[in-house]
Amino acid sequence: MSHQSRFNPCKTLESVHGIHVVQHSPFALKQIDQQGNFPQSTSESSGKGLDQLLLMWRVWQQRPGCLRPIQGCIHGDQHLAETVANVITSLPFIVLGIQAPRKNLNTKLYANSLIGVGVVSSLYHSSRGKLRKYLRWFDYTMIATATVCLSRALRNENSKYLTAASAALLPIQPLMVSAIHTGMMEVAFAKRALKDPDLRMAHNLHKMSSLLGGVLFVADDCLPSTPFLHAGWHLAAAIGVGTCNKLLE
């Protein structure tokens, strides 16, 4: 019998309870319990958890643009005076919401949505940092909500499917929802003005304020360094909203 067969270190160590020698690696020792089970390594489990978190973060970063906060117009308010002007010019929407007719549920919803527009706009222009871009999204969404409520208040025959689709698109495409329902409101306003001479003056003022508001909105986006353009858009939009309230009286 050779010396190797007489003395086998693997068999000698394996006879000791709690020690297991891994083949082909005489230096790798692992502790096992009485049932022979290997406990999971703490570093291995924490590594798997970290990998899962990194994977979730990468998936979240690759989400489509429609699920990201709106980035437009986050460059406004170049200085304190412009911030104050934008907050002050947001307050007329609250006043218009308080003064809006509340004849039925639809008109009440519209009036409350106008108050929401003024409040959210004030919060947005008062904010700074990362919170600002989320409040910008909330601002756009609140404006879109007001247009949906106005369209519903003016046209009770609106399709339920249109209302449901608008509600579903509000969080992800508020600008598109605003454009659709604003167009519907413009058509309804024009038809009413043709039938009712008392509304023609309000409609003419509405057309001028809407045109001015559109120009200021585009200019604010194209010329971000020009101060007080956004405040001017607030005022033009407030005049247009005030003329729309005439339709609900």
Helices and strands as residue ranges (DSSP letters): H 3-6, H 9-14, E 19-21, E 29-31, H 42-61, G 65-67, H 80-88, H 91-99, H 105-126, H 131-154, H 160-169, H 174-195, G 197-199, H 200-222, H 229-244, G 245-248
